[in-house]
Amino acid sequence: MAALLVLALSACTGGTPAPAPPAPSPAGSAAPVSLETGTDVGNGRPAVSHDGLMVRRRAVIAVHPAAGADLGPARARLEQAAAAGGVVLSDIAPDVLEPAILEHISPELILALPPGSTGDDAQKLAEVAFGPEGSYPGVEHVHVSSVLVHDLRFTVAAADPAALTAAIAEEGILSDALGNYATSLGSGVLTVTYTGPLLSDALVESVRNGMARGAGGDPADVALAPRSTTGEGVDMSREPEPATEPEPSPEDGGTHSHDTGTDHTGTDDSGH
């Protein structure tokens, strides 16, 4: 498995490593969305109006493995190094990366540093785990990068939150639209939280439609809010378009130092 860790995008360290959105369907019905799990169709950034505190920066590391390498041991080393520093890594979909990086590396394993981590934290973690360039078998190099993620909370009233959760899981619309998500059951309330690749407005509405239908209500009954109301969000109108040209690889005469131009936004990661 190719390993990818989410840390703040700055460089790659050797050895240490839009099509138009689907039209919304009538209220109360699920929007038909053809997509890869947890992301919108295509390589471009989706149109996003749900921003501010609903969009955050996350620091990430992408491990580019040597050909045929088993990345299980590499992941274990990274997690051990993180645990030693009191850092908990978490999985996140590879689609948080810019198209230019995805053209260069197709990660099958992606882990995220916690909110508040910086690119320096990511770089140090990779160095602790893998040592000097070329010294760890199976790892060719590591990308250290900063990405944008949606950090959302959907809440809907439900007479039986547990039954609603089961119905939503059986239907599968949330897993299709979001990939990984978490649920929390309250007294007469179901909450769904999501941290992952940016979602188009149409895809967000498809989630609200699915939750509302299961609860016997309307999409407007599903409240959408930031997962956390503290920290610093992102104004998407000020974000440059992501790079789409593939990064040069060592085989093509490129170097191990990659910069896709995202560092100008900084590496601060607001907390959840």
Secondary structure by P-SEA (a helix, b strand, c coil): cbbbbbccccbbbcccccccccccccccccccccccccccccccccccccccccbbbbbbbbbbccccccaaaaaaaaaaaaaaacbbbbbbbcccccaaaaaaccccbbbbccccccaaaaaaaaaaacccccccccccbbbbbcbbbbbbbbbbbbccaaaaaaaaaaaccccccccbbbbbbcccbbbbbbbcccccaaaaaaaaaaaaaaaccccccbbbbbcccccccccccccccccccccccccccccccccccccccccccccc
